[in-house]
Amino acid sequence: MASIEKRTTNAGETVYRVKVRLRGYPTQTATFKRLTDARKWAGSTEAAIREGRHFKTAEAKKHTLSDLIARYERDVIPTKKLKQQVEYARHLRWWKERYGYLLLADVTPAVISEGRDALLSEPHAKGGKRAPATVSKALAVLSHACTVAANEWGWLEENPCRKVKKPRVDNGRVRFLDDEERTGLLKACKQSTNRYLYPIVLLGLSTGMRKSEIMNLEWRDVDLAKGFIVLHRTKNGERRRVALVGPALEVLREHSKVRRLDSPLVFPGSTGKPALLRKPWLNALREAEISDFRFHDLRHSCASYLAMNGATPGEIAEVLGHKTLQMVKRYSHLSETHVRGVLEDMAQKVF
């Protein structure tokens, strides 16, 4: 039988302590902030004990969430890319500080849901609210750590994150440069004191490459004679061949005539690492009087131009390096003219 006791902590907070007693089994206890969570846990625990499932989670009662995160940081995170290592560690640090003291057996979907809601409502270190996409990432990182703990370490019976709904993420932002904005931005970049800014922005607009792909580009991966770039390290982990055509190819050929001998990078900074462009980029936007535009929107601009010039979703996905067509659907409304032409051709032939 289960009993629920209402208590008040030293901080004045009301909590509910649950005890599940069944003959022949040790008493199980847990504490919750909400009565509904306490009742759910009591019912599920009682059922699990009767069905012989509950005590399979003995390992979950030996390790805390801090233990899980520490092992994941030691064994798994070093296998990730450097940027992912920093990102994963940052997200896990939040979970560790908030719930690290809990035994894994007490890290329930209810606890994780509470954490999700806190991430959405509480301000981050810089004072602003976290975007739903950021919270989804924080959940995804914790979920992967729990999956590894369940499948490889035997610390969990199942991943509790799977039952937690992620916040809805709006991936529909499509901010692209119109003809006037594009002309103004390229002119401002050309006049910039930074010699890299113009070729980099032109490359982003012409190829749809990500900023990291452009800034980490090496000369050995650029074939100026045949007009293509080979990207070995992409976001989805697959090699991608990018076509170089038109002004982007000509500008890169001109840029290749003056190379740094101490760095293999196409756009090296003073220390040999990729160049820093934040200030020149912001200055160019200000000079061109363009607002609400990020560097990543150059990629959106390239995809939008492709859609408006009749490229199919499959062709856009191939250019951008997307594995599926889901991300390309945001540009579908821009290809209405092309679609209308296809329908008109069909109508003439059929009717």
Summary of the structure (lengths in Angstrom):
residues: 351
radius of gyration: 27.0
end to end distance: 74.1
largest distance: 83.2
contacts: 950
relative contact order: 0.07
helix: 56%
strand: 11%
